[in-house]
Amino acid sequence: MSSMDQEIELTAIEVQLLQRLLSGASNKQIGRELGKSEFTVRNQLSLAFQKIGVANRMQAAFWFRAYRAAREERGIGTSVPLFGLAAEWRISE
């Protein structure tokens, strides 16, 4: 299976982090809300960004909004194809 055919399943922690990121919370605020250090939040978000194929917070927020919408449309418990979301939010350098 090529990387373009992979489907993404987020962990519960990744979902919590991305939900808060989508609401505009800083790493410090997210850490306070979840009982984690700011550095742990930064590291966990960095890993999530790699997993979903985005480079920054703004791209991750757009990606997560599309991910949630696609999951709602397809029904809870389904995965969303990587090529359907992550590539869409990459910004050319």
C-alpha positions as CSV (number, residue, x, y, z in Angstrom):
1,M,0.0,0.0,0.0
2,S,1.5,3.3,-1.0
3,S,1.6,6.3,1.4
4,M,-1.1,7.9,-0.8
5,D,-3.5,5.0,-0.1
6,Q,-2.9,5.1,3.7
7,E,-5.8,6.0,6.0
8,I,-5.3,8.0,9.1
9,E,-6.6,7.1,12.5
10,L,-6.0,9.6,15.2
11,T,-5.5,8.6,18.8
12,A,-7.7,10.1,21.5
13,I,-4.9,12.3,22.6
14,E,-4.2,13.6,19.1
15,V,-7.9,14.4,18.7
16,Q,-7.9,16.3,22.0
17,L,-4.8,18.3,21.0
18,L,-6.1,19.1,17.5
19,Q,-9.5,20.1,18.8
20,R,-7.9,22.6,21.2
21,L,-5.5,23.8,18.4
22,L,-8.5,24.3,16.2
23,S,-10.1,26.5,18.9
24,G,-6.9,28.7,18.8
25,A,-5.4,27.6,22.1
26,S,-1.6,28.0,22.6
27,N,0.5,25.0,23.6
28,K,0.6,26.5,27.1
29,Q,-3.2,26.7,27.3
30,I,-3.6,23.2,25.9
31,G,-1.1,21.9,28.4
32,R,-3.0,23.5,31.3
33,E,-6.3,22.1,30.1
34,L,-4.9,18.5,29.7
35,G,-2.5,18.5,32.6
36,K,0.6,18.3,30.4
37,S,3.7,20.4,30.1
38,E,3.9,22.9,27.3
39,F,6.9,20.9,25.9
40,T,5.0,17.7,25.9
41,V,2.1,19.3,24.0
42,R,4.6,20.7,21.5
43,N,6.2,17.3,21.0
44,Q,2.9,15.5,20.7
45,L,1.6,18.1,18.2
46,S,4.8,17.8,16.2
47,L,4.3,14.0,15.9
48,A,0.7,14.5,14.9
49,F,1.7,17.0,12.2
50,Q,4.1,14.4,10.8
51,K,1.4,11.8,10.9
52,I,-1.2,13.9,9.0
53,G,1.4,15.5,6.7
54,V,1.2,19.1,7.6
55,A,3.9,21.6,8.4
56,N,2.3,24.0,10.9
57,R,-0.5,24.8,13.3
58,M,-2.6,26.6,10.7
59,Q,-2.4,23.7,8.2
60,A,-3.2,21.2,11.0
61,A,-6.3,23.2,12.0
62,F,-7.6,23.3,8.4
63,W,-6.8,19.6,8.1
64,F,-8.5,18.7,11.3
65,R,-11.6,20.7,10.4
66,A,-11.8,18.7,7.1
67,Y,-11.1,15.4,8.9
68,R,-14.0,16.0,11.3
69,A,-16.3,16.9,8.5
70,A,-15.4,13.8,6.5
71,R,-15.8,11.5,9.5
72,E,-19.3,13.0,10.2
73,E,-20.2,12.5,6.6
74,R,-18.9,8.9,6.5
75,G,-20.1,7.9,10.0
76,I,-18.1,7.7,13.2
77,G,-15.4,5.1,13.3
78,T,-14.3,5.4,9.7
79,S,-10.8,6.5,8.6
80,V,-10.2,9.3,6.2
81,P,-7.8,8.8,3.3
82,L,-4.6,10.7,3.6
83,F,-4.6,11.9,0.0
84,G,-8.0,13.4,0.5
85,L,-6.9,15.9,3.2
86,A,-3.3,16.4,3.9
87,A,-2.1,17.2,0.3
88,E,-4.9,19.7,0.1
89,W,-3.5,21.8,2.9
90,R,0.2,21.9,1.9
91,I,1.4,25.3,1.0
92,S,4.1,25.6,-1.7
93,E,7.4,27.1,-0.6
